[in-house]
Amino acid sequence: MISIIKNDWLRTKNSIARIGIMFVLILAVIILSFVLSNRTAVVATVAVVGEKNEVTIQSKQLNIIYVDQKPLKSELVKGSYDAIVSTDGLKGYTIETIKGENFKSQLTDVLEDSINSTDLSSNTKDSLGVTLLSYLLMFLMMASLTNMMLFSEEKEKHLLERIVTAPISFVRILIGHSLFAFLLIFLPTLCFIFGVNVVFQKEFGMSYWQLSLLLLFVCLFATSFSLLIAAIFKEGDKANMFGSLLIIITTMLSGSFFSFEGGNLWLEKIIQVMPQKRFILLFKDIEIGKDLSTVIPNTVYIGLLIVLFYVLAIFKTKRDYKLN
């Protein structure tokens, strides 16, 4: 297994440009998370349909944009607006948003000038740790998918047939590739996070060891997923393309950048099954210090998926090469 890791390292050194780009992207996401965490003045951008004199909203935390025509819902998806508010004289407001019922309820309080309006910032803004991990989730999964190209390359060039003739099991081969892919994203990312924090001097909203463990958990899941995808597809390019597409769609829907909940009931049920959604819920539970009875279900759910992905990857690889 150690020889597999050493071999992967030597082969990775020959593609230093790919690794450099991966590290630059991860570092850029980390810096972006720190920068965006400083923007506390405006919590939400709201499009109000109608004239300015029809509705007066007094809140320093809202960026109000008055529009003549109701924007398309795609503007919410793109992030141009956090909500669209349509006025109906003295009858009240109609609010459309994809950021969930909690945000909608708080925005309603602001529009109605309730005493809870000042709580909008504290209740809707995540801590730096949650924002950081949520942003990194998609990029770490895609980075791990790229790192697993070494395993795909062995399959494409028929090197794996030669390797398995040596006294080494499929399990050790796959664990060796997985351990290398895991270390290649976990250690540099952890160093980048604490290195950038030396410059910004920000509070994560959770302890250092909690942040490190959550990052480790994310990297373990990313590695198990990328190994399964590499085992399913014979060609590395197809594995990378399909895996990247699946990662982008599921991570976006899960709410790493903005929430898609509060619209379609069936879509919400599907989102709750996605592991990225469970990760985000776990991040937030750790942030606010919920007890173990709340944290354990999401942890166990993701842990079982990690084990399942590894078992399926080993089974698929053994089956393919025993048939051949």
C-alpha positions as CSV (number, residue, x, y, z in Angstrom):
1,M,0.0,0.0,0.0
2,I,2.9,2.3,0.8
3,S,4.3,1.6,-2.7
4,I,1.0,2.6,-4.3
5,I,1.2,6.0,-2.4
6,K,4.8,6.5,-3.4
7,N,4.0,5.7,-7.0
8,D,1.0,8.1,-7.1
9,W,3.3,10.8,-5.7
10,L,5.9,10.3,-8.4
11,R,3.3,10.3,-11.1
12,T,1.6,13.4,-9.6
13,K,4.9,15.4,-9.7
14,N,4.8,15.0,-13.5
15,S,1.5,16.8,-13.6
16,I,2.4,19.7,-11.3
17,A,0.4,22.2,-13.4
18,R,-2.9,20.3,-12.6
19,I,-2.1,20.2,-8.9
20,G,-1.1,23.9,-8.9
21,I,-4.4,24.9,-10.5
22,M,-6.3,22.7,-7.9
23,F,-4.5,24.4,-5.0
24,V,-5.1,27.9,-6.4
25,L,-8.8,27.2,-6.8
26,I,-9.1,25.9,-3.2
27,L,-7.1,28.8,-1.9
28,A,-9.3,31.3,-3.8
29,V,-12.4,29.7,-2.3
30,I,-11.0,30.0,1.2
31,I,-10.0,33.6,0.7
32,L,-13.5,34.4,-0.8
33,S,-15.2,32.9,2.2
34,F,-13.1,35.1,4.6
35,V,-13.8,38.2,2.5
36,L,-17.6,37.6,2.2
37,S,-17.8,37.0,6.0
38,N,-16.9,40.6,6.5
39,R,-19.9,41.8,4.5
40,T,-22.4,42.1,7.3
41,A,-24.1,45.4,6.4
42,V,-26.4,44.0,3.7
43,V,-28.0,40.6,4.4
44,A,-30.4,40.4,1.5
45,T,-31.2,42.1,-1.9
46,V,-34.9,42.4,-2.4
47,A,-36.7,43.4,-5.6
48,V,-39.9,45.3,-4.9
49,V,-42.5,45.4,-7.7
50,G,-44.1,48.8,-7.8
51,E,-43.4,52.5,-7.1
52,K,-41.3,53.6,-4.2
53,N,-44.2,55.4,-2.5
54,E,-46.2,52.3,-2.4
55,V,-44.1,50.6,0.2
56,T,-41.5,52.0,2.6
57,I,-39.0,49.5,4.1
58,Q,-36.7,50.8,6.8
59,S,-33.8,48.3,7.2
60,K,-30.1,48.8,6.9
61,Q,-29.7,45.1,6.3
62,L,-31.8,45.1,3.1
63,N,-30.8,46.3,-0.3
64,I,-34.2,47.4,-1.8
65,I,-34.4,47.6,-5.6
66,Y,-37.7,48.9,-7.0
67,V,-38.7,47.4,-10.4
68,D,-41.6,48.1,-12.8
69,Q,-42.1,44.5,-13.8
70,K,-41.8,41.3,-11.7
71,P,-38.4,39.7,-12.4
72,L,-38.3,36.1,-13.6
73,K,-37.7,33.4,-11.0
74,S,-34.4,32.6,-12.7
75,E,-33.1,35.9,-11.2
76,L,-33.5,34.3,-7.8
77,V,-31.6,31.2,-9.0
78,K,-28.8,33.3,-10.4
79,G,-28.6,35.3,-7.1
80,S,-29.5,38.6,-8.5
81,Y,-32.2,38.9,-5.8
82,D,-32.7,37.1,-2.6
83,A,-36.5,37.7,-2.7
84,I,-39.1,39.3,-4.9
85,V,-41.8,41.3,-3.1
86,S,-45.1,42.2,-4.8
87,T,-47.3,44.7,-3.1
88,D,-51.1,44.7,-3.0
89,G,-52.0,48.0,-1.6
90,L,-53.0,47.7,2.1
91,K,-53.6,44.0,1.8
92,G,-50.0,43.1,2.4
93,Y,-47.1,41.6,0.5
94,T,-46.4,38.5,-1.6
95,I,-42.9,37.2,-1.2
96,E,-41.1,34.8,-3.5
97,T,-37.7,33.3,-2.5
98,I,-35.7,30.1,-2.8
99,K,-33.8,30.7,0.5
100,G,-36.3,28.7,2.6
101,E,-39.2,29.4,4.9
102,N,-37.1,30.7,7.8
103,F,-35.7,33.5,5.6
104,K,-39.2,34.2,4.2
105,S,-40.7,34.5,7.7
106,Q,-38.0,36.9,8.9
107,L,-38.3,39.0,5.7
108,T,-42.1,39.2,6.4
109,D,-41.3,40.5,9.9
110,V,-39.2,43.2,8.4
111,L,-41.8,44.2,5.9
112,E,-44.5,44.4,8.6
113,D,-42.1,46.4,10.8
114,S,-42.3,43.8,13.6
115,I,-40.1,43.9,16.7
116,N,-38.2,40.9,15.3
117,S,-36.9,42.7,12.3
118,T,-33.6,43.5,13.8
119,D,-32.9,39.8,14.2
120,L,-32.6,39.2,10.4
121,S,-28.8,39.4,10.3
122,S,-28.1,37.1,13.3
123,N,-30.6,34.4,12.2
124,T,-29.8,34.2,8.5
125,K,-26.1,34.7,8.4
126,D,-23.9,31.7,8.9
127,S,-20.6,31.7,10.8
128,L,-17.4,31.8,8.9
129,G,-16.8,28.1,9.6
130,V,-20.2,27.1,8.1
131,T,-19.7,29.4,5.1
132,L,-16.2,28.1,4.5
133,L,-17.0,24.4,4.7
134,S,-20.1,24.9,2.5
135,Y,-18.2,26.7,-0.2
136,L,-15.4,24.1,-0.1
137,L,-17.7,21.1,-0.3
138,M,-18.1,21.2,-4.1
139,F,-14.5,22.1,-4.9
140,L,-13.0,19.4,-2.6
141,M,-15.2,16.8,-4.2
142,M,-14.2,17.8,-7.7
143,A,-10.5,18.0,-6.7
144,S,-10.7,14.5,-5.3
145,L,-12.4,13.3,-8.5
146,T,-9.4,14.8,-10.4
147,N,-6.9,13.1,-8.1
148,M,-8.5,9.7,-8.7
149,M,-7.5,10.0,-12.4
150,L,-4.4,8.1,-11.4
151,F,-6.5,5.0,-10.7
152,S,-8.4,5.5,-13.9
153,E,-5.2,5.8,-15.8
154,E,-4.0,2.4,-14.5
155,K,-7.2,0.9,-15.8
156,E,-7.1,2.6,-19.2
157,K,-3.4,1.6,-19.9
158,H,-4.0,-1.9,-18.6
159,L,-1.5,-1.4,-15.8
160,L,-3.9,-2.7,-13.2
161,E,-3.8,-6.2,-14.7
162,R,0.0,-6.3,-14.1
163,I,-0.3,-4.8,-10.6
164,V,-2.8,-7.4,-9.4
165,T,-0.4,-10.2,-10.4
166,A,1.8,-9.1,-7.6
167,P,1.1,-10.2,-4.0
168,I,-1.3,-7.3,-3.2
169,S,-5.0,-7.4,-2.9
170,F,-7.6,-5.2,-4.6
171,V,-8.5,-3.7,-1.2
172,R,-4.9,-2.5,-0.6
173,I,-4.7,-1.1,-4.1
174,L,-7.9,0.9,-3.7
175,I,-7.1,2.0,-0.2
176,G,-3.6,3.1,-1.3
177,H,-5.1,5.3,-4.1
178,S,-7.7,6.6,-1.7
179,L,-5.3,7.5,1.0
180,F,-3.1,9.4,-1.4
181,A,-6.1,11.3,-2.9
182,F,-7.4,12.1,0.6
183,L,-4.0,13.5,1.9
184,L,-3.6,15.5,-1.3
185,I,-6.7,17.6,-0.5
186,F,-7.0,17.4,3.3
187,L,-3.5,18.5,4.4
188,P,-3.0,21.5,2.0
189,T,-6.6,22.7,2.5
190,L,-6.2,22.6,6.3
191,C,-2.9,24.5,6.0
192,F,-4.5,27.1,3.7
193,I,-7.4,27.7,6.1
194,F,-5.2,28.4,9.1
195,G,-2.7,30.3,7.0
196,V,-5.3,32.6,5.6
197,N,-6.8,33.1,9.1
198,V,-3.4,34.4,10.3
199,V,-4.0,37.3,7.8
200,F,-7.7,37.9,8.5
201,Q,-7.8,37.0,12.2
202,K,-11.4,35.9,12.1
203,E,-13.5,33.7,14.4
204,F,-14.8,30.5,12.8
205,G,-17.8,30.2,15.0
206,M,-16.6,26.7,16.1
207,S,-13.4,25.4,17.6
208,Y,-10.3,24.6,15.5
209,W,-10.6,20.9,16.2
210,Q,-14.3,20.9,15.2
211,L,-13.4,22.6,11.9
212,S,-10.6,20.2,11.3
213,L,-12.7,17.1,12.0
214,L,-15.5,18.4,9.7
215,L,-13.0,19.1,7.0
216,L,-11.6,15.6,7.4
217,F,-15.1,14.1,7.1
218,V,-15.7,16.1,3.9
219,C,-12.5,14.9,2.4
220,L,-13.2,11.3,3.4
221,F,-16.6,11.5,1.7
222,A,-15.1,13.2,-1.4
223,T,-12.5,10.4,-1.7
224,S,-15.0,7.6,-1.4
225,F,-17.3,9.2,-4.0
226,S,-14.5,9.7,-6.5
227,L,-13.2,6.2,-6.0
228,L,-16.7,4.8,-6.8
229,I,-17.0,6.9,-9.9
230,A,-13.6,5.9,-11.1
231,A,-14.5,2.2,-10.5
232,I,-17.7,2.4,-12.4
233,F,-16.3,4.1,-15.6
234,K,-13.5,2.5,-17.6
235,E,-12.3,5.8,-19.0
236,G,-11.0,8.6,-16.8
237,D,-12.4,11.4,-18.9
238,K,-16.0,10.0,-18.7
239,A,-15.7,9.4,-15.0
240,N,-14.5,13.0,-14.5
241,M,-17.2,14.5,-16.7
242,F,-20.1,12.5,-15.1
243,G,-18.8,12.9,-11.6
244,S,-18.3,16.7,-12.0
245,L,-21.8,17.2,-13.4
246,L,-23.3,15.2,-10.6
247,I,-21.3,17.1,-8.0
248,I,-22.3,20.5,-9.3
249,I,-26.0,19.7,-9.6
250,T,-26.4,18.0,-6.2
251,T,-24.2,20.5,-4.3
252,M,-26.0,23.5,-5.8
253,L,-29.4,22.0,-5.0
254,S,-28.3,21.1,-1.4
255,G,-27.8,24.8,-0.6
256,S,-24.0,25.2,-0.4
257,F,-24.4,28.7,-2.0
258,F,-28.1,29.4,-1.6
259,S,-31.2,27.4,-0.7
260,F,-33.6,25.8,-3.1
261,E,-36.1,24.8,-0.4
262,G,-39.5,26.4,0.1
263,G,-40.8,25.8,-3.4
264,N,-41.5,22.2,-4.5
265,L,-42.4,19.6,-1.9
266,W,-40.9,16.7,-3.9
267,L,-37.7,18.6,-4.6
268,E,-37.3,19.3,-0.9
269,K,-37.7,15.6,-0.2
270,I,-35.0,14.7,-2.8
271,I,-32.7,17.4,-1.4
272,Q,-33.0,16.0,2.1
273,V,-31.5,12.7,0.9
274,M,-28.5,14.3,-0.7
275,P,-25.3,13.9,1.4
276,Q,-24.2,17.5,0.7
277,K,-27.4,18.7,2.4
278,R,-26.7,16.5,5.4
279,F,-23.2,18.0,5.5
280,I,-24.6,21.5,5.6
281,L,-27.1,20.6,8.4
282,L,-24.2,19.0,10.3
283,F,-22.1,22.2,9.9
284,K,-24.9,24.3,11.3
285,D,-25.7,21.9,14.1
286,I,-22.0,22.0,15.2
287,E,-22.0,25.8,14.9
288,I,-24.9,26.4,17.2
289,G,-23.8,23.7,19.7
290,K,-26.7,21.2,19.3
291,D,-26.5,18.0,21.4
292,L,-25.3,14.6,20.2
293,S,-28.9,13.4,19.6
294,T,-29.2,16.0,16.8
295,V,-25.6,15.6,15.4
296,I,-25.4,11.8,15.3
297,P,-28.1,11.1,12.7
298,N,-26.4,13.1,9.9
299,T,-23.0,11.9,10.9
300,V,-24.1,8.3,10.8
301,Y,-25.9,8.8,7.5
302,I,-22.8,10.2,5.8
303,G,-20.5,7.6,7.4
304,L,-22.7,4.8,6.1
305,L,-22.5,6.3,2.6
306,I,-18.7,6.5,2.8
307,V,-18.5,2.8,3.7
308,L,-21.1,1.9,1.0
309,F,-19.1,3.8,-1.7
310,Y,-15.9,1.9,-0.7
311,V,-17.7,-1.5,-0.7
312,L,-19.3,-0.9,-4.1
313,A,-16.0,0.4,-5.6
314,I,-14.1,-2.7,-4.3
315,F,-16.9,-5.1,-5.5
316,K,-17.1,-3.4,-8.9
317,T,-13.3,-3.5,-9.5
318,K,-13.0,-7.2,-8.3
319,R,-15.9,-8.2,-10.5
320,D,-14.5,-6.5,-13.6
321,Y,-11.1,-8.1,-13.3
322,K,-12.2,-11.5,-12.3
323,L,-14.5,-11.6,-15.4
324,N,-11.6,-10.5,-17.6
